Amino acid sequence: MVRKEKFIEGFFFINGMAVIIVLLGIFVLLIVNAIPAFRDISVWDFLTGKVWNPEAYGKPSFGIVSMVVSTLMVTAGSLIVAIPLGIGTAAYLTDVASPRVREIAKPVVEILAGIPSVVIGFLGIVLVGPIIAKLTHQTSGLNAINGSILLAVMALPTIISLSEDALSSVPKSYTEASWALGANKWQTLITVKIPAASSGILAACMLGMGRAIGETMTVLMACGNASAFPHSFIDPVKTMTATIAIELGEVPYNTTHYYSLFAVGLVLFIFTFFVNLVSDTFLHKYEKVNR
């Protein structure tokens, strides 16, 4: 029995260390391949330049500001849509829906998480894009609004599932105390349960944000992929993930353009790592509060 327990403990330890090694390996790979790019371009120009035009004759440009702004714009737009819908759906499932409705709705949310991103991108082209073009009087609906709506759909399952878990974990004594003071179900939900689960809900929103930042195929298909600096949500945008996906397969090996794409990947990795770190911090804080 002791030998079996040691084997299981060693197995899980090896798996945990493997995850850390893989993460560090990716980080090191990005750094090693990004450093050569800065032999020909300055870090300041890379981080503050608004023009990304590696193929320009004579003086190519490698500024990532337009890509960063496009990524943050689409991500923020998706969260504006997904957070109210996600929290509202989670609150409905935990406090309003009947057991029968809950049994149907939860698998539907899980199925939504399993839809391939290329299918959602296709729907953005043939369904959402034409509607946006008609409403905004644009020639094309492939813009930041389109990408925001599609990313919101992709982030919803994460936000709904984790927010529902957070609301369900609020001790029943909180709800009973609120009812004892004369509050109704709606007042209890808004003033007691959601504030008590705020750390878990915030972690869910941050993880949904991480999902949106790292998405590639959907924004590649539905956002227009214009390298120009975006000024509004009706402009076509080109995110960091889309830039890497489009250009990495075509760029000549061992060129400044090739290494600069790894530098873009490094910036994206730092963004997503920071978002997940913050969400994990809030999630642990929520778990400590509810122990």
ROMAR-795878 format. One record per residue: residue number from 0; x, y, z of N, C-alpha, C, CB in turn; residue in one letter. Coordinates in steps of 0.001 Angstrom, whole numbers. Glycine has a CB too. Example, Ala and Ser with C-alpha at 12.3 -4.5 7.8 and 13.67 -1.06 7.14 Angstrom:
2
resi,n_px,n_py,n_pz,ca_px,ca_py,ca_pz,c_px,c_py,c_pz,cb_px,cb_py,cb_pz,resn
0,13190,-5690,7800,12300,-4500,7800,13200,-3300,7800,11308,-4473,9046,A
1,12850,-2250,7080,13670,-1060,7140,12900,30,7870,14084,-598,5725,S
END
This chain:
291
resi,n_px,n_py,n_pz,ca_px,ca_py,ca_pz,c_px,c_py,c_pz,cb_px,cb_py,cb_pz,resn
0,836,-1212,0,0,0,0,866,1255,0,-943,10,1223,M
1,1922,1243,834,2824,2402,888,3527,2588,-444,3862,2239,2017,V
2,3949,1472,-1056,4625,1547,-2346,3682,2101,-3414,5149,160,-2761,R
3,2424,1677,-3372,1444,2166,-4334,1227,3666,-4182,118,1423,-4167,K
4,1122,4126,-2932,934,5556,-2684,2142,6361,-3160,688,5810,-1191,E
5,3334,5825,-2939,4534,6522,-3414,4577,6586,-4926,5789,5837,-2894,K
6,4139,5508,-5583,4097,5505,-7041,3125,6560,-7569,3699,4119,-7556,F
7,1938,6638,-6959,942,7629,-7375,1461,9041,-7123,-392,7409,-6628,I
8,2083,9241,-5956,2654,10555,-5639,3738,10944,-6640,3232,10558,-4217,E
9,4616,9988,-6973,5663,10256,-7959,5106,10519,-9336,6623,9107,-8023,G
10,4038,9793,-9695,3408,9993,-11012,2859,11403,-11152,2281,8975,-11231,F
11,2138,11866,-10134,1572,13220,-10186,2670,14279,-10119,572,13428,-9037,F
12,3728,14010,-9363,4842,14956,-9293,5513,15106,-10663,5872,14496,-8240,F
13,5715,13988,-11350,6333,14026,-12678,5450,14791,-13657,6590,12598,-13199,I
14,4153,14572,-13595,3236,15286,-14489,3246,16785,-14215,1815,14740,-14340,N
15,3253,17137,-12922,3307,18555,-12580,4588,19216,-13049,3163,18733,-11095,G
16,5712,18539,-12859,6986,19077,-13311,7046,19155,-14833,8134,18226,-12784,M
17,6409,18197,-15519,6398,18207,-16987,5681,19445,-17514,5724,16935,-17532,A
18,4581,19813,-16859,3847,21012,-17275,4716,22261,-17115,2546,21160,-16458,V
19,5407,22355,-15981,6278,23505,-15737,7425,23546,-16755,6840,23456,-14302,I
20,8010,22386,-17047,9116,22324,-18008,8642,22739,-19400,9717,20902,-18051,I
21,7459,22266,-19803,6921,22646,-21113,6691,24151,-21185,5606,21896,-21396,V
22,6119,24726,-20113,5874,26172,-20086,7181,26958,-20188,5126,26562,-18801,L
23,8173,26554,-19410,9473,27219,-19473,10120,27014,-20847,10401,26691,-18361,L
24,9938,25818,-21423,10495,25551,-22744,9913,26466,-23807,10257,24113,-23125,G
25,8603,26682,-23752,7967,27601,-24704,8501,29011,-24523,6438,27590,-24534,I
26,8620,29433,-23258,9113,30786,-22974,10543,30969,-23484,9053,31072,-21462,F
27,11397,29974,-23211,12788,30048,-23670,12858,30040,-25192,13608,28881,-23098,V
28,12050,29208,-25826,12031,29143,-27291,11664,30493,-27894,11045,28071,-27768,L
29,10653,31148,-27316,10245,32450,-27829,11350,33492,-27641,8962,32912,-27134,L
30,12002,33477,-26476,13067,34445,-26219,14246,34228,-27169,13539,34346,-24759,I
31,14662,32979,-27316,15813,32662,-28172,15562,33086,-29616,16124,31159,-28115,V
32,14347,32894,-30089,14036,33246,-31477,13639,34706,-31644,12928,32366,-31992,N
33,13304,35381,-30543,12927,36793,-30651,14136,37713,-30583,11944,37158,-29552,A
34,15175,37310,-29839,16350,38171,-29656,17016,38556,-30986,17366,37471,-28764,I
35,17197,37641,-31948,17838,38041,-33211,17114,39149,-33962,17953,36857,-34104,P
36,15810,39302,-33732,15067,40361,-34421,15566,41739,-34026,13579,40246,-34122,A
37,16038,41875,-32793,16433,43186,-32294,17875,43552,-32650,16255,43232,-30800,F
38,18503,42716,-33457,19790,43108,-34037,19602,44111,-35162,20540,41881,-34553,R
39,18446,44050,-35819,18168,44939,-36945,17118,45992,-36637,17728,44137,-38125,D
40,16299,45760,-35620,15283,46746,-35238,15424,47034,-33755,13842,46240,-35571,I
41,15139,48257,-33376,15270,48622,-31964,14032,48177,-31199,15486,50146,-31805,S
42,14223,47873,-29925,13108,47451,-29083,12070,48565,-28982,13607,47054,-27681,V
43,12542,49799,-28909,11624,50950,-28789,10749,51086,-30026,12414,52253,-28564,W
44,11358,50982,-31210,10573,51069,-32441,9594,49910,-32551,11493,51093,-33661,D
45,10005,48747,-32085,9135,47574,-32140,7920,47758,-31233,9912,46309,-31739,F
46,8129,48282,-30042,7054,48399,-29063,6192,49638,-29259,7630,48411,-27682,L
47,6708,50662,-29927,5959,51917,-30060,5562,52243,-31491,6770,53048,-29511,T
48,6088,51515,-32464,5755,51799,-33855,4335,51381,-34198,6729,51102,-34775,G
49,3660,52203,-34994,2280,51925,-35382,2172,51186,-36710,1506,53210,-35461,K
50,3257,51087,-37439,3208,50505,-38782,3897,49140,-38775,3879,51451,-39822,V
51,3195,48144,-39266,3760,46807,-39460,3762,46526,-40959,2944,45706,-38669,W
52,4910,46683,-41570,5040,46461,-43010,6412,45861,-43299,4837,47790,-43803,N
53,6604,44575,-42993,7919,43945,-43156,8370,43843,-44608,7898,42573,-42551,P
54,7419,43919,-45546,7754,43741,-46955,8017,45059,-47675,6646,43001,-47651,E
55,8008,46176,-46941,8239,47475,-47587,9637,47527,-48199,8057,48629,-46571,A
56,9725,48054,-49403,11015,48125,-50099,11885,49226,-49483,10805,48387,-51618,Y
57,13098,48888,-49154,14045,49874,-48642,14057,49984,-47138,13745,51202,-49219,G
58,12878,50250,-46534,12829,50456,-45092,11590,49765,-44515,12821,51971,-44754,K
59,11675,48473,-44221,10525,47778,-43620,10245,48280,-42210,10771,46266,-43590,P
60,8995,48161,-41805,8559,48633,-40487,8056,47451,-39663,7449,49717,-40623,S
61,8417,47471,-38368,8051,46366,-37484,7421,46883,-36195,9282,45508,-37163,F
62,6498,47812,-36288,5815,48318,-35100,4587,47488,-34772,5420,49774,-35295,G
63,4382,47190,-33508,3279,46302,-33121,2128,47025,-32422,3800,45216,-32220,I
64,2182,48351,-32344,1136,49071,-31616,-236,48815,-32228,1432,50575,-31604,V
65,-332,48839,-33552,-1630,48619,-34197,-2161,47221,-33884,-1514,48812,-35721,S
66,-1267,46231,-33848,-1694,44867,-33515,-2130,44757,-32062,-566,43875,-33793,M
67,-1391,45388,-31164,-1747,45346,-29737,-3089,46031,-29507,-648,46019,-28877,V
68,-3270,47202,-30118,-4539,47924,-29967,-5680,47117,-30554,-4466,49306,-30642,V
69,-5459,46497,-31702,-6495,45663,-32320,-6862,44492,-31426,-6028,45150,-33685,S
70,-5854,43845,-30854,-6100,42709,-29957,-6883,43144,-28726,-4774,42061,-29533,T
71,-6456,44244,-28100,-7141,44725,-26899,-8546,45224,-27222,-6331,45843,-26237,L
72,-8711,45824,-28403,-10022,46331,-28802,-11020,45182,-28964,-9912,47132,-30115,M
73,-10613,44153,-29679,-11498,43004,-29899,-11769,42277,-28588,-10883,42034,-30926,V
74,-10745,42156,-27752,-10913,41487,-26462,-11860,42271,-25561,-9556,41307,-25770,T
75,-11666,43585,-25487,-12544,44419,-24659,-13983,44358,-25158,-12052,45875,-24648,A
76,-14161,44415,-26481,-15505,44316,-27044,-16176,43000,-26701,-15455,44483,-28541,G
77,-15403,41915,-26744,-15974,40605,-26400,-16383,40539,-24936,-14973,39492,-26706,S
78,-15580,41144,-24061,-15908,41120,-22629,-17130,41981,-22323,-14711,41601,-21800,L
79,-17298,43076,-23052,-18481,43923,-22857,-19751,43129,-23148,-18414,45179,-23762,I
80,-19667,42249,-24111,-20825,41410,-24455,-20924,40197,-23541,-20739,40953,-25916,V
81,-19793,39535,-23295,-19812,38235,-22628,-20026,38327,-21119,-18527,37514,-22902,A
82,-19471,39337,-20460,-19551,39389,-18998,-20990,39533,-18496,-18712,40544,-18477,I
83,-21779,40515,-18996,-23175,40587,-18505,-23977,39329,-18830,-23880,41802,-19107,P
84,-23813,38806,-20064,-24543,37601,-20446,-24102,36395,-19618,-24346,37315,-21934,L
85,-22782,36283,-19411,-22262,35139,-18669,-22698,35135,-17221,-20767,35120,-18740,G
86,-22542,36281,-16543,-22934,36358,-15132,-24447,36222,-14992,-22456,37688,-14506,I
87,-25183,36852,-15913,-26640,36745,-15870,-27116,35314,-16057,-27257,37629,-16929,G
88,-26496,34608,-16999,-26861,33204,-17228,-26517,32344,-16026,-26155,32661,-18472,T
89,-25328,32580,-15452,-24930,31818,-14267,-25890,32072,-13100,-23491,32182,-13858,A
90,-26288,33325,-12908,-27226,33644,-11826,-28585,32998,-12080,-27385,35170,-11679,A
91,-28994,32981,-13338,-30272,32346,-13670,-30225,30846,-13373,-30624,32585,-15153,Y
92,-29125,30194,-13743,-29018,28749,-13538,-28968,28380,-12063,-27787,28214,-14239,L
93,-28347,29210,-11237,-28199,28871,-9825,-29405,29253,-8981,-26983,29537,-9273,T
94,-30112,30344,-9326,-31135,30874,-8428,-32538,30935,-9011,-30745,32224,-7998,D
95,-32681,30824,-10321,-34004,31008,-10925,-34486,29758,-11643,-33978,32173,-11896,V
96,-33624,29142,-12419,-34029,28031,-13276,-34474,26823,-12449,-32880,27636,-14208,A
97,-35447,26117,-12983,-35888,24870,-12358,-34853,23782,-12626,-37289,24442,-12891,S
98,-34870,22712,-11826,-33907,21622,-12063,-33971,21079,-13482,-34152,20493,-11085,P
99,-35157,21012,-14078,-35314,20508,-15431,-34620,21421,-16436,-36793,20368,-15776,R
100,-34844,22729,-16299,-34200,23688,-17189,-32691,23661,-17010,-34737,25098,-16937,V
101,-32232,23530,-15777,-30801,23486,-15499,-30152,22259,-16149,-30554,23476,-13982,R
102,-30843,21142,-16125,-30315,19925,-16734,-30157,20064,-18240,-31218,18751,-16421,E
103,-31014,20865,-18852,-30928,21078,-20304,-29910,22152,-20638,-32297,21462,-20876,I
104,-29887,23229,-19855,-29054,24383,-20185,-27562,24103,-20000,-29458,25567,-19332,A
105,-27200,23381,-18962,-25780,23136,-18694,-25102,22341,-19808,-25622,22399,-17378,K
106,-25704,21267,-20319,-25074,20592,-21459,-24991,21464,-22706,-25830,19336,-21786,P
107,-25972,22341,-22893,-25932,23244,-24051,-24726,24170,-23960,-27234,24071,-24146,V
108,-24470,24685,-22759,-23297,25541,-22557,-22012,24768,-22825,-23283,26110,-21129,V
109,-21954,23518,-22367,-20770,22695,-22598,-20585,22386,-24079,-20866,21397,-21803,E
110,-21684,22173,-24799,-21602,21943,-26247,-21090,23188,-26948,-22976,21539,-26819,I
111,-21513,24358,-26475,-21045,25619,-27055,-19535,25741,-26947,-21716,26809,-26367,L
112,-18978,25254,-25844,-17523,25306,-25664,-16799,24378,-26631,-17155,24942,-24230,A
113,-17502,23355,-27132,-16858,22393,-28015,-16949,22723,-29488,-17438,21069,-27793,G
114,-17623,23810,-29847,-17731,24183,-31262,-16373,24666,-31756,-18818,25284,-31473,I
115,-15857,24126,-32849,-14544,24564,-33354,-14546,26043,-33720,-14138,23731,-34575,P
116,-13417,26692,-33479,-13315,28124,-33751,-13487,28431,-35236,-11975,28657,-33264,S
117,-13092,27506,-36104,-13231,27745,-37543,-14713,27796,-37929,-12498,26643,-38354,V
118,-15553,27025,-37234,-16993,27060,-37509,-17583,28400,-37076,-17715,25897,-36787,V
119,-17161,28880,-35913,-17638,30186,-35443,-17150,31292,-36378,-17158,30455,-33992,I
120,-15906,31194,-36850,-15403,32166,-37814,-16187,32141,-39103,-13950,31915,-38101,G
121,-16558,30956,-39562,-17365,30827,-40779,-18727,31490,-40599,-17543,29345,-41153,F
122,-19346,31290,-39433,-20624,31946,-39153,-20462,33462,-39125,-21201,31451,-37819,L
123,-19295,33918,-38658,-19032,35357,-38665,-18975,35926,-40072,-17737,35652,-37947,G
124,-18465,35138,-41008,-18368,35598,-42397,-19726,35598,-43087,-17394,34721,-43176,I
125,-20474,34503,-42950,-21705,34338,-43739,-22953,34850,-43039,-21897,32892,-44079,V
126,-22914,35001,-41708,-24118,35399,-40972,-23967,36744,-40271,-24470,34340,-39954,L
127,-22998,36845,-39355,-22853,38064,-38552,-22327,39224,-39397,-21913,37813,-37364,V
128,-21337,38950,-40263,-20737,40008,-41077,-21731,40769,-41926,-19696,39428,-41961,G
129,-22574,40095,-42730,-23557,40832,-43529,-24526,41666,-42710,-24332,39879,-44363,P
130,-24916,41155,-41535,-25820,41936,-40684,-25138,43209,-40198,-26292,41097,-39481,I
131,-23872,43086,-39764,-23122,44261,-39296,-22923,45255,-40438,-21751,43838,-38710,I
132,-22602,44761,-41627,-22407,45642,-42779,-23684,46414,-43099,-21959,44832,-44004,A
133,-24824,45750,-42985,-26097,46413,-43267,-26432,47455,-42205,-27222,45383,-43358,K
134,-26173,47135,-40948,-26501,48062,-39866,-25565,49266,-39819,-26459,47338,-38540,L
135,-24297,49072,-40165,-23309,50159,-40095,-23075,50839,-41437,-21996,49626,-39573,T
136,-23760,50351,-42483,-23630,50920,-43828,-22193,50860,-44329,-24120,52364,-43841,H
137,-21531,49750,-44059,-20177,49506,-44526,-20211,48502,-45675,-19280,48995,-43372,Q
138,-19144,48513,-46478,-19068,47564,-47585,-18817,46147,-47090,-17973,47974,-48558,T
139,-18215,46022,-45912,-17914,44710,-45353,-18161,44724,-43851,-16458,44302,-45661,S
140,-18629,43583,-43362,-18852,43457,-41934,-17709,42763,-41217,-20121,42718,-41685,G
141,-16589,42591,-41915,-15427,41957,-41302,-14619,43027,-40580,-14553,41219,-42367,L
142,-14925,43238,-39329,-14306,44308,-38550,-14239,43907,-37078,-15090,45634,-38716,N
143,-13884,44878,-36245,-13703,44591,-34814,-14999,44197,-34126,-13114,45793,-34115,A
144,-16136,44757,-34584,-17419,44389,-33969,-17695,42905,-34193,-18578,45249,-34550,I
145,-17477,42468,-35414,-17698,41064,-35752,-16837,40158,-34874,-17392,40814,-37241,N
146,-15549,40479,-34795,-14657,39686,-33966,-15055,39706,-32503,-13248,40177,-34113,G
147,-15513,40851,-32005,-15918,40956,-30600,-17107,40057,-30293,-16260,42405,-30252,S
148,-18096,40047,-31187,-19283,39218,-30973,-18916,37736,-30972,-20340,39502,-32054,I
149,-18080,37335,-31927,-17704,35926,-32027,-16850,35487,-30837,-16951,35673,-33332,L
150,-15915,36338,-30422,-15100,36000,-29255,-15930,35957,-27979,-13966,37003,-29098,L
151,-16967,36794,-27917,-17867,36750,-26763,-18560,35388,-26682,-18918,37884,-26848,A
152,-18984,34876,-27836,-19613,33552,-27868,-18638,32483,-27386,-20104,33220,-29291,V
153,-17363,32609,-27758,-16365,31624,-27367,-15974,31743,-25894,-15137,31767,-28235,M
154,-16061,32952,-25345,-15696,33154,-23937,-16843,32831,-22986,-15246,34586,-23718,A
155,-18072,32806,-23495,-19241,32600,-22633,-19204,31299,-21832,-20483,32620,-23468,L
156,-18874,30152,-22433,-18871,28919,-21635,-17958,28982,-20413,-18456,27762,-22499,P
157,-16775,29567,-20585,-15848,29691,-19459,-16431,30576,-18364,-14505,30256,-19932,T
158,-16960,31722,-18758,-17502,32663,-17776,-18724,32078,-17081,-17866,33993,-18449,I
159,-19597,31428,-17846,-20814,30872,-17260,-20484,29753,-16273,-21747,30347,-18363,I
160,-19650,28822,-16694,-19353,27656,-15850,-18679,28054,-14540,-18463,26674,-16605,S
161,-17643,28901,-14620,-16922,29283,-13414,-17737,30223,-12535,-15606,29934,-13780,L
162,-18515,31102,-13137,-19378,31987,-12337,-20463,31188,-11628,-20019,33071,-13226,S
163,-20998,30172,-12319,-22000,29318,-11677,-21401,28564,-10498,-22589,28329,-12688,E
164,-20182,28067,-10667,-19516,27381,-9551,-19299,28330,-8375,-18169,26793,-10008,D
165,-18908,29575,-8693,-18672,30552,-7633,-19960,30881,-6887,-18064,31828,-8214,A
166,-21064,31066,-7622,-22337,31392,-6979,-22874,30203,-6183,-23368,31832,-8029,L
167,-22665,28997,-6710,-23152,27808,-6010,-22374,27533,-4726,-23073,26599,-6923,S
168,-21140,28046,-4666,-20296,27802,-3492,-20543,28785,-2357,-18851,27858,-3887,S
169,-21357,29792,-2586,-21678,30738,-1508,-22464,29988,-428,-22502,31974,-2053,V
170,-22044,30071,820,-22734,29323,1890,-24222,29658,1967,-22080,29615,3239,P
171,-25034,28635,2215,-26482,28836,2310,-26851,29762,3469,-27190,27493,2475,K
172,-25969,29822,4463,-26264,30687,5613,-26360,32152,5198,-25189,30522,6693,S
173,-25589,32554,4151,-25676,33932,3654,-27076,34201,3105,-24607,34190,2558,Y
174,-27562,33259,2290,-28882,33426,1692,-29976,33411,2770,-29142,32319,651,T
175,-29876,32491,3702,-30896,32389,4753,-30910,33625,5647,-30657,31140,5603,E
176,-29720,34179,5920,-29654,35393,6735,-30284,36561,6001,-28202,35722,7105,A
177,-30070,36634,4677,-30666,37716,3892,-32184,37595,3875,-30118,37707,2457,S
178,-32686,36377,3699,-34147,36178,3729,-34719,36504,5101,-34502,34730,3348,W
179,-33974,36173,6136,-34458,36450,7493,-34589,37945,7755,-33521,35829,8522,A
180,-33774,38728,7062,-33840,40186,7220,-34901,40824,6334,-32492,40802,6913,L
181,-35618,39999,5555,-36719,40509,4748,-36403,40722,3286,-37181,41769,5310,G
182,-35215,40390,2831,-34860,40567,1426,-35508,39473,588,-33325,40555,1241,A
183,-35898,39821,-630,-36448,38807,-1528,-35313,38126,-2302,-37476,39442,-2509,N
184,-35674,37215,-3200,-34664,36434,-3917,-33783,37318,-4788,-35333,35370,-4775,K
185,-34386,38310,-5468,-33622,39208,-6338,-32644,40048,-5527,-34566,40120,-7133,W
186,-33102,40633,-4431,-32231,41441,-3579,-31099,40607,-2989,-33040,42089,-2457,Q
187,-31404,39380,-2602,-30372,38493,-2056,-29316,38177,-3098,-30995,37197,-1539,T
188,-29755,37924,-4324,-28808,37610,-5395,-27889,38790,-5684,-29556,37209,-6667,L
189,-28459,39987,-5789,-27681,41163,-6192,-26797,41687,-5062,-28614,42268,-6664,I
190,-27321,41723,-3846,-26605,42378,-2756,-25815,41422,-1857,-27574,43141,-1922,T
191,-26084,40117,-1976,-25405,39161,-1093,-24587,38147,-1879,-26421,38433,-221,V
192,-25231,37379,-2756,-24557,36258,-3402,-23482,36710,-4387,-25569,35394,-4117,K
193,-23829,37644,-5259,-22837,38087,-6250,-21650,38774,-5582,-23486,39040,-7265,I
194,-21845,39692,-4607,-20665,40240,-3914,-19849,39171,-3190,-21099,41297,-2916,P
195,-20521,38174,-2594,-19787,37126,-1882,-18963,36272,-2839,-20755,36241,-1098,A
196,-19447,36124,-4070,-18742,35313,-5077,-17920,36162,-6034,-19736,34481,-5868,A
197,-17678,37411,-5681,-17050,38343,-6620,-15652,37901,-7060,-16968,39716,-5994,S
198,-14868,37318,-6145,-13523,36882,-6519,-13582,35768,-7555,-12747,36412,-5285,S
199,-14466,34795,-7352,-14609,33718,-8318,-15150,34209,-9642,-15504,32646,-7770,G
200,-16101,35148,-9605,-16654,35705,-10842,-15599,36498,-11590,-17868,36593,-10543,I
201,-14794,37267,-10856,-13722,38029,-11493,-12692,37100,-12133,-13042,38947,-10470,L
202,-12380,36004,-11442,-11457,35017,-12016,-12043,34426,-13297,-11157,33891,-10996,A
203,-13343,34156,-13309,-13999,33636,-14506,-13898,34627,-15663,-15468,33316,-14212,A
204,-14093,35903,-15367,-13995,36930,-16411,-12571,37047,-16933,-14468,38286,-15878,C
205,-11588,36940,-16049,-10193,37022,-16475,-9818,35829,-17351,-9265,37094,-15257,M
206,-10302,34638,-16995,-10021,33464,-17816,-10727,33573,-19167,-10456,32180,-17087,L
207,-11932,34151,-19164,-12605,34414,-20436,-11833,35409,-21286,-14013,34931,-20188,G
208,-11228,36380,-20638,-10383,37345,-21339,-9168,36655,-21947,-9936,38463,-20386,M
209,-8548,35758,-21171,-7417,35000,-21699,-7810,34160,-22893,-6830,34116,-20626,G
210,-9012,33595,-22852,-9524,32820,-23993,-9658,33697,-25225,-10881,32185,-23654,R
211,-10140,34921,-25032,-10346,35822,-26167,-9017,36326,-26740,-11214,37010,-25743,A
212,-8060,36650,-25866,-6781,37173,-26338,-6048,36146,-27198,-5906,37587,-25153,I
213,-6099,34890,-26803,-5334,33870,-27495,-6015,33253,-28698,-4996,32814,-26557,G
214,-7235,33633,-29016,-7946,33041,-30135,-7341,33479,-31468,-9423,33414,-30078,E
215,-7235,32555,-32405,-6572,32831,-33681,-7525,32734,-34870,-5418,31873,-33878,T
216,-8100,31549,-35089,-8835,31299,-36325,-10047,32209,-36488,-9276,29861,-36374,M
217,-10766,32441,-35407,-11970,33272,-35500,-11635,34701,-35929,-12704,33290,-34156,T
218,-10652,35316,-35279,-10291,36691,-35641,-9614,36735,-37001,-9372,37305,-34579,V
219,-8938,35664,-37373,-8312,35597,-38693,-9362,35637,-39793,-7462,34328,-38823,L
220,-10488,34980,-39560,-11522,34889,-40581,-12480,36076,-40560,-12297,33614,-40405,M
221,-12724,36673,-39384,-13854,37588,-39248,-13507,39051,-39022,-14686,37141,-38144,A
222,-12230,39394,-38885,-11882,40777,-38510,-11309,41614,-39651,-10893,40754,-37388,C
223,-11131,41073,-40822,-10694,41872,-41966,-9209,41906,-42208,-11158,43235,-41801,G
224,-8388,41758,-41151,-6923,41671,-41263,-6295,42875,-41984,-6545,40397,-41997,N
225,-6686,44074,-41587,-6060,45292,-42098,-4970,45728,-41140,-7105,46422,-42293,A
226,-3776,46013,-41670,-2643,46364,-40812,-2695,47796,-40304,-1359,46151,-41556,S
227,-3585,48633,-40852,-3662,50033,-40450,-4123,50155,-39003,-4610,50804,-41375,A
228,-3721,51250,-38364,-4109,51494,-36970,-5621,51697,-36894,-3358,52733,-36389,F
229,-6324,50929,-36056,-7788,51054,-35981,-8208,52267,-35166,-8400,49792,-35374,P
230,-9260,52944,-35613,-9769,54113,-34899,-11175,53907,-34344,-9761,55309,-35813,H
231,-11853,52860,-34771,-13185,52560,-34257,-13473,51081,-34443,-14262,53421,-34961,S
232,-14565,50642,-33862,-14921,49224,-33921,-15428,48800,-35296,-15970,48915,-32879,F
233,-15733,49750,-36165,-16187,49373,-37505,-15022,49263,-38478,-17203,50386,-38024,I
234,-13792,49505,-37983,-12612,49339,-38825,-12163,47880,-38818,-11467,50257,-38348,D
235,-11668,47381,-39976,-11052,46050,-39964,-9760,46070,-39166,-10781,45561,-41397,P
236,-9499,45004,-38440,-8331,44953,-37552,-7546,43672,-37802,-8761,45042,-36064,V
237,-6294,43708,-37373,-5409,42552,-37492,-4739,42331,-36143,-4345,42756,-38627,K
238,-5114,41275,-35468,-4606,41011,-34128,-3229,40347,-34187,-5589,40128,-33351,T
239,-2613,40212,-33025,-1296,39571,-32957,-1363,38110,-33385,-729,39671,-31539,M
240,-2397,37412,-32928,-2512,35999,-33291,-2726,35827,-34789,-3659,35345,-32523,T
241,-3556,36682,-35366,-3817,36590,-36806,-2553,36899,-37606,-4951,37554,-37213,A
242,-1772,37862,-37153,-532,38212,-37855,430,37026,-37882,143,39425,-37187,T
243,597,36384,-36749,1498,35223,-36683,982,34106,-37593,1629,34710,-35218,I
244,-314,33836,-37536,-885,32748,-38325,-770,33006,-39827,-2343,32543,-37949,A
245,-952,34241,-40241,-911,34566,-41663,509,34552,-42209,-1540,35922,-41906,I
246,1433,35144,-41460,2755,35437,-42019,3812,34374,-41738,3233,36739,-41490,E
247,3686,33615,-40672,4770,32716,-40303,4999,31610,-41329,4486,32105,-38959,L
248,3950,31152,-41981,4100,30097,-42967,4689,30566,-44283,2789,29468,-43219,G
249,4696,31875,-44525,5163,32411,-45806,6516,33122,-45714,4139,33365,-46353,E
250,6931,33463,-44507,8129,34291,-44352,9394,33451,-44560,8149,34954,-42954,V
251,10418,34007,-45191,11693,33278,-45345,12339,33008,-43983,12672,34081,-46244,P
252,12959,31863,-43872,13584,31437,-42622,14822,32274,-42317,13956,29952,-42689,Y
253,15071,32532,-41025,16256,33255,-40539,16340,34691,-41053,17508,32510,-40941,N
254,15216,35332,-41254,15186,36744,-41632,14682,37569,-40452,14289,36968,-42886,T
255,14853,38886,-40550,14345,39770,-39490,12840,39623,-39336,14701,41235,-39790,T
256,12159,39499,-40460,10697,39309,-40426,10343,38028,-39671,10116,39258,-41867,H
257,11065,36970,-39910,10822,35680,-39252,10993,35802,-37733,11780,34600,-39810,Y
258,12087,36391,-37317,12354,36515,-35878,11412,37521,-35214,13810,36933,-35644,Y
259,10987,38544,-35957,10072,39526,-35378,8716,38904,-35060,9893,40707,-36329,S
260,8309,37892,-35814,7055,37199,-35504,7161,36443,-34182,6682,36227,-36637,L
261,8339,35915,-33889,8549,35290,-32577,8510,36342,-31476,9896,34531,-32542,F
262,8981,37539,-31781,8902,38628,-30802,7448,38998,-30527,9682,39863,-31299,A
263,6629,39002,-31576,5192,39234,-31389,4592,38131,-30521,4463,39301,-32757,V
264,5000,36895,-30789,4533,35775,-29978,4947,35895,-28528,5047,34482,-30541,G
265,6148,36423,-28283,6621,36623,-26914,5762,37648,-26186,8087,37069,-26913,L
266,5426,38741,-26856,4551,39754,-26260,3186,39153,-25951,4401,40971,-27200,V
267,2662,38370,-26875,1367,37726,-26666,1427,36731,-25510,913,37019,-27945,L
268,2517,35998,-25418,2699,35043,-24319,2702,35766,-22977,4011,34249,-24500,F
269,3397,36890,-22905,3446,37660,-21656,2058,38173,-21294,4434,38841,-21781,I
270,1297,38642,-22288,-64,39107,-22040,-918,37997,-21430,-700,39611,-23340,F
271,-953,36855,-22100,-1808,35763,-21652,-1341,35198,-20308,-1839,34657,-22702,T
272,-31,35142,-20108,495,34655,-18829,75,35585,-17700,2035,34536,-18878,F
273,151,36884,-17917,-237,37851,-16894,-1724,37732,-16581,99,39280,-17348,F
274,-2553,37608,-17619,-3999,37492,-17408,-4326,36243,-16606,-4742,37465,-18752,V
275,-3720,35114,-16969,-3985,33867,-16253,-3434,33907,-14830,-3382,32687,-17011,N
276,-2303,34591,-14633,-1748,34719,-13292,-2673,35523,-12390,-372,35371,-13348,L
277,-3195,36627,-12911,-4119,37456,-12128,-5393,36681,-11806,-4464,38753,-12890,V
278,-5939,35970,-12806,-7164,35203,-12569,-6932,34094,-11558,-7686,34613,-13877,S
279,-5767,33452,-11621,-5451,32395,-10661,-5319,32962,-9249,-4157,31674,-11064,D
280,-4766,34166,-9144,-4641,34821,-7844,-6012,35098,-7235,-3850,36126,-7979,T
281,-6929,35616,-8039,-8282,35891,-7543,-9007,34593,-7207,-9087,36693,-8583,F
282,-8770,33534,-7991,-9431,32269,-7735,-8982,31678,-6406,-9156,31291,-8867,L
283,-7674,31757,-6109,-7167,31262,-4829,-7691,32122,-3677,-5623,31248,-4827,H
284,-7795,33411,-3905,-8354,34293,-2878,-9806,33904,-2585,-8271,35778,-3325,K
285,-10546,33591,-3639,-11956,33182,-3465,-12037,31880,-2689,-12660,33024,-4837,Y
286,-11144,30920,-2994,-11167,29635,-2305,-10842,29794,-822,-10181,28669,-2957,E
287,-9915,30689,-494,-9561,30907,903,-10724,31533,1672,-8319,31797,1005,K
288,-11447,32453,1013,-12561,33109,1684,-13672,32125,2010,-13103,34236,826,V
289,-13854,31127,1137,-14964,30197,1291,-14594,28923,2057,-15493,29828,-60,N
290,-13407,28861,2617,-13029,27704,3434,-13574,27858,4848,-11494,27535,3467,R
END
